[in-house]
Amino acid sequence: MNHPNLIRTAGLAYVRDRRMIQTRSAGKSAFYMAGGKIDPGESPEQALHREIREELDATVIDARPLGVFECQAWGHPDGTSLEMTCFLADLSNEPTPTSEIAEIRYFTRDEYAAMDDVAPGSLMVFDRMKALDLID
């Protein structure tokens, strides 16, 4: 079913040195989970594989469901909701930003929370990852 005020995405929880990767798109100030919108007819895992190839020039290996995170969509004051299906996964190679990604950074939970612009969906994933003792 198509809900006009719902954005469905797939996100990657990729950890290196107990920090989780976040990406910043060109022209944006906030860092978000790597991944993106789920296309019609696509499963969340299919979207994850496609988006990570497009954004990070890498292949997802061993994707494991982390959970579905629901909140207000960042940057959408019109009441649009976000439904992000997030996966823990490894990558085939060192992630490299593509033309749509301006910057890749790794954060601890507290480093991310201290940023000026914090995407609520990403913060929910940071909280879960910290609770699971997968990140600092």
MOSUL-V81785 format. One record per residue. N is the residue number from 0. RES is the residue in one letter. NEAR is the number of other C-alpha atoms within 8 Angstrom. Layout:
N:RES:NEAR
N:RES:NEAR
This chain:
0:M:2
1:N:3
2:H:5
3:P:5
4:N:7
5:L:9
6:I:11
7:R:10
8:T:14
9:A:16
10:G:13
11:L:12
12:A:13
13:Y:10
14:V:11
15:R:8
16:D:4
17:R:9
18:R:12
19:M:13
20:I:14
21:Q:12
22:T:13
23:R:13
24:S:11
25:A:8
26:G:4
27:K:6
28:S:7
29:A:8
30:F:11
31:Y:9
32:M:11
33:A:13
34:G:13
35:G:10
36:K:9
37:I:11
38:D:6
39:P:4
40:G:4
41:E:8
42:S:7
43:P:10
44:E:8
45:Q:8
46:A:16
47:L:14
48:H:10
49:R:8
50:E:11
51:I:14
52:R:11
53:E:8
54:E:14
55:L:11
56:D:11
57:A:12
58:T:10
59:V:13
60:I:8
61:D:6
62:A:10
63:R:7
64:P:8
65:L:8
66:G:7
67:V:8
68:F:12
69:E:9
70:C:9
71:Q:11
72:A:13
73:W:8
74:G:4
75:H:8
76:P:6
77:D:4
78:G:8
79:T:11
80:S:11
81:L:14
82:E:12
83:M:12
84:T:14
85:C:14
86:F:13
87:L:11
88:A:12
89:D:9
90:L:11
91:S:8
92:N:6
93:E:6
94:P:8
95:T:9
96:P:12
97:T:10
98:S:6
99:E:8
100:I:13
101:A:11
102:E:9
103:I:11
104:R:7
105:Y:10
106:F:11
107:T:12
108:R:13
109:D:7
110:E:8
111:Y:10
112:A:8
113:A:6
114:M:7
115:D:4
116:D:7
117:V:11
118:A:11
119:P:10
120:G:14
121:S:10
122:L:12
123:M:9
124:V:11
125:F:12
126:D:9
127:R:8
128:M:10
129:K:11
130:A:7
131:L:7
132:D:7
133:L:9
134:I:13
135:D:8
